[in-house]
Amino acid sequence: PRLGGLKAVYVGFFLRNAGATGIWALLPIYLASLGASRLWIGLLYAVNLASQAALMGYVGYLTDRLGRKPTLLLGLFGSSAVFALYGLAPSYLWVAPIHVLLGLSWCSLINASTAYIGDRAPLEAQGYMMSLLFTVTGLAWIAGSSLAAATVDLLGLRNYMFLAASLSSLGGLYVARFMEEAGRRANATSAGHVGV
Protein backbone atom coordinates (compact mmCIF):
# COMPACT_ATOMS: atom_id res chain seq x y z
CA PRO A 1 0.00 0.00 0.00
CA ARG A 2 1.09 3.58 -0.65
CA LEU A 3 1.97 5.71 2.36
CA GLY A 4 0.20 8.81 1.10
CA GLY A 5 -0.37 11.36 3.86
CA LEU A 6 0.82 8.91 6.52
CA LYS A 7 4.47 9.56 5.68
CA ALA A 8 4.49 12.73 7.79
CA VAL A 9 3.41 10.75 10.86
CA TYR A 10 6.15 8.17 10.35
CA VAL A 11 8.84 10.81 9.79
CA GLY A 12 7.80 12.86 12.82
CA PHE A 13 7.61 9.76 15.00
CA PHE A 14 11.04 8.60 13.82
CA LEU A 15 12.79 11.90 14.51
CA ARG A 16 11.25 12.29 17.95
CA ASN A 17 12.03 8.75 19.02
CA ALA A 18 15.56 8.79 17.61
CA GLY A 19 16.37 11.62 19.98
CA ALA A 20 14.35 10.18 22.83
CA THR A 21 15.98 6.75 22.72
CA GLY A 22 19.41 8.21 23.28
CA ILE A 23 18.04 10.09 26.27
CA TRP A 24 16.48 6.97 27.79
CA ALA A 25 19.84 5.21 27.49
CA LEU A 26 21.62 8.10 29.21
CA LEU A 27 18.97 9.36 31.64
CA PRO A 28 19.93 7.26 34.72
CA ILE A 29 23.53 8.44 34.35
CA TYR A 30 22.40 12.02 33.85
CA LEU A 31 20.06 11.95 36.85
CA ALA A 32 22.84 10.53 39.01
CA SER A 33 25.09 13.39 37.85
CA LEU A 34 22.39 15.78 39.10
CA GLY A 35 22.48 14.16 42.53
CA ALA A 36 19.63 11.63 42.28
CA SER A 37 19.89 8.46 44.34
CA ARG A 38 18.83 5.11 42.90
CA LEU A 39 15.52 5.47 44.71
CA TRP A 40 14.92 8.89 43.19
CA ILE A 41 15.82 7.67 39.72
CA GLY A 42 13.15 4.99 40.03
CA LEU A 43 10.60 7.46 41.40
CA LEU A 44 11.23 9.91 38.57
CA TYR A 45 10.65 7.19 36.01
CA ALA A 46 7.43 6.35 37.86
CA VAL A 47 6.22 9.96 37.58
CA ASN A 48 6.39 9.68 33.79
CA LEU A 49 4.53 6.37 33.72
CA ALA A 50 1.91 7.51 36.24
CA SER A 51 1.31 10.64 34.17
CA GLN A 52 0.79 8.52 31.07
CA ALA A 53 -1.69 6.28 32.87
CA ALA A 54 -3.60 9.26 34.27
CA LEU A 55 -3.69 11.30 31.06
CA MET A 56 -3.98 8.74 28.26
CA GLY A 57 -7.78 8.53 28.17
CA TYR A 58 -8.30 12.28 28.46
CA VAL A 59 -5.79 13.01 25.71
CA GLY A 60 -7.59 10.47 23.53
CA TYR A 61 -10.78 12.45 24.13
CA LEU A 62 -8.98 15.67 23.18
CA THR A 63 -7.62 14.03 20.05
CA ASP A 64 -11.20 13.49 18.88
CA ARG A 65 -12.17 17.07 19.73
CA LEU A 66 -9.12 19.03 18.61
CA GLY A 67 -8.03 16.86 15.70
CA ARG A 68 -5.14 14.53 15.03
CA LYS A 69 -2.66 17.07 13.70
CA PRO A 70 -2.82 19.60 16.58
CA THR A 71 -2.50 16.77 19.10
CA LEU A 72 0.46 15.24 17.28
CA LEU A 73 2.16 18.63 17.14
CA LEU A 74 1.60 18.99 20.89
CA GLY A 75 3.37 15.67 21.35
CA LEU A 76 6.32 16.54 19.13
CA PHE A 77 6.93 20.08 20.35
CA GLY A 78 6.08 19.06 23.91
CA SER A 79 8.74 16.35 23.68
CA SER A 80 11.20 18.92 22.36
CA ALA A 81 10.47 21.12 25.37
CA VAL A 82 10.96 18.16 27.72
CA PHE A 83 14.34 17.29 26.23
CA ALA A 84 15.52 20.91 26.36
CA LEU A 85 14.35 21.20 29.98
CA TYR A 86 16.40 18.12 30.82
CA GLY A 87 19.43 20.00 29.57
CA LEU A 88 18.55 23.08 31.64
CA ALA A 89 17.64 21.27 34.87
CA PRO A 90 19.90 22.37 37.76
CA SER A 91 18.69 19.54 40.01
CA TYR A 92 17.10 16.13 39.67
CA LEU A 93 14.04 17.45 41.53
CA TRP A 94 13.20 19.57 38.51
CA VAL A 95 12.71 16.39 36.52
CA ALA A 96 9.50 15.49 38.41
CA PRO A 97 7.35 18.22 36.80
CA ILE A 98 9.23 17.74 33.53
CA HIS A 99 8.08 14.13 33.56
CA VAL A 100 4.45 15.18 33.87
CA LEU A 101 4.92 17.10 30.62
CA LEU A 102 6.67 14.06 29.17
CA GLY A 103 3.66 11.91 30.03
CA LEU A 104 1.34 14.40 28.34
CA SER A 105 3.59 14.53 25.28
CA TRP A 106 3.73 10.77 24.87
CA CYS A 107 -0.04 10.44 25.29
CA SER A 108 -0.46 13.05 22.56
CA LEU A 109 1.94 11.26 20.24
CA ILE A 110 0.53 7.78 20.57
CA ASN A 111 -3.14 8.80 20.55
CA ALA A 112 -2.86 11.12 17.57
CA SER A 113 -0.60 8.92 15.45
CA THR A 114 -2.59 5.71 15.86
CA ALA A 115 -5.93 7.51 15.41
CA TYR A 116 -4.64 9.23 12.28
CA ILE A 117 -3.50 5.94 10.80
CA GLY A 118 -6.93 4.51 11.55
CA ASP A 119 -8.49 7.49 9.78
CA ARG A 120 -6.34 7.45 6.68
CA ALA A 121 -5.25 3.86 6.05
CA PRO A 122 -7.39 1.75 3.68
CA LEU A 123 -9.53 -0.73 5.60
CA GLU A 124 -7.71 -3.65 3.99
CA ALA A 125 -4.30 -2.27 5.08
CA GLN A 126 -4.89 -0.83 8.55
CA GLY A 127 -2.95 -3.56 10.33
CA TYR A 128 -0.04 -3.14 7.93
CA MET A 129 0.02 0.64 8.21
CA MET A 130 -0.17 0.43 12.00
CA SER A 131 2.69 -2.08 12.05
CA LEU A 132 4.82 0.39 10.11
CA LEU A 133 4.53 2.87 12.97
CA PHE A 134 6.12 0.37 15.32
CA THR A 135 8.68 -0.67 12.72
CA VAL A 136 9.65 3.00 12.49
CA THR A 137 9.85 3.08 16.29
CA GLY A 138 12.24 0.12 16.28
CA LEU A 139 14.41 1.78 13.63
CA ALA A 140 14.42 4.97 15.69
CA TRP A 141 15.61 3.01 18.72
CA ILE A 142 18.52 1.65 16.70
CA ALA A 143 19.37 5.05 15.24
CA GLY A 144 18.97 6.86 18.54
CA SER A 145 21.12 4.45 20.54
CA SER A 146 23.82 4.63 17.88
CA LEU A 147 23.64 8.43 17.77
CA ALA A 148 24.00 8.69 21.54
CA ALA A 149 26.94 6.28 21.58
CA ALA A 150 28.66 8.21 18.79
CA THR A 151 28.14 11.74 20.11
CA VAL A 152 27.74 11.83 23.88
CA ASP A 153 31.47 11.85 24.65
CA LEU A 154 31.91 14.74 22.25
CA LEU A 155 28.82 16.72 23.25
CA GLY A 156 28.42 15.84 26.92
CA LEU A 157 25.20 14.77 28.61
CA ARG A 158 23.54 18.18 28.77
CA ASN A 159 24.25 19.08 25.17
CA TYR A 160 22.94 15.73 23.96
CA MET A 161 19.57 16.70 25.46
CA PHE A 162 19.50 19.76 23.20
CA LEU A 163 20.38 17.63 20.17
CA ALA A 164 17.42 15.37 20.96
CA ALA A 165 15.19 18.43 21.39
CA SER A 166 16.25 19.63 17.94
CA LEU A 167 15.34 16.29 16.36
CA SER A 168 11.86 16.35 17.89
CA SER A 169 11.37 19.94 16.73
CA LEU A 170 12.39 18.93 13.21
CA GLY A 171 9.75 16.22 13.38
CA GLY A 172 7.21 18.80 14.48
CA LEU A 173 8.10 21.14 11.63
CA TYR A 174 7.84 18.30 9.11
CA VAL A 175 4.40 17.32 10.42
CA ALA A 176 3.25 20.95 10.46
CA ARG A 177 4.23 21.29 6.81
CA PHE A 178 3.16 17.97 5.30
CA MET A 179 0.47 16.33 7.44
CA GLU A 180 -3.13 16.81 6.36
CA GLU A 181 -5.95 16.59 8.90
CA ALA A 182 -7.83 13.31 8.70
CA GLY A 183 -10.57 13.55 6.08
CA ARG A 184 -12.64 10.66 7.40
CA ARG A 185 -12.82 12.26 10.83
CA ALA A 186 -14.12 15.49 9.28
CA ASN A 187 -16.75 13.57 7.32
CA ALA A 188 -17.88 11.63 10.38
CA THR A 189 -18.14 14.79 12.44
CA SER A 190 -20.18 16.58 9.80
CA ALA A 191 -22.57 13.63 9.77
CA GLY A 192 -23.21 14.10 13.47
CA HIS A 193 -20.79 11.51 14.84
CA VAL A 194 -18.07 12.17 17.37
CA GLY A 195 -14.58 11.01 16.44
CA VAL A 196 -14.01 8.01 14.24
C-alpha angles and dihedrals in degrees: 000000000000117000095222112164092352092079091082091057092050093047094047092046091049095051094046094048094044089061094039095052092058089051093051089052092051102033099092089051091046094048090049089052087055090055102265118151121220089261092053092047089056092046092050091052088050091054089060093048094044090051090052092050092048097045105035098089095043092049089050087055090050091049089061092047102040099032135250099273099053090047093049090049089051088055095048099043091037089055090049089053091049093052093047091048089053087058092049098044111120093192139023089243089070089064093070095072090036088059092055087058089046090055091050091048094051092047088052093049098048096040096047097042097048093043091049092051089050089051098047108029118094111256091244092053105038094109091049094047091047091050089055090061090059092042087055089049091054091049089049090053090054093046094044095049090048092047092051092048091049099045113026096084090051098042103031126228098284095048092049088061089059091049089054090048089054092052092052091048090051088053090051093050091049092051092046090054103040111022117097120205113257110274096200091055090053091050093049092049093050089052090058099262126125116232122330 
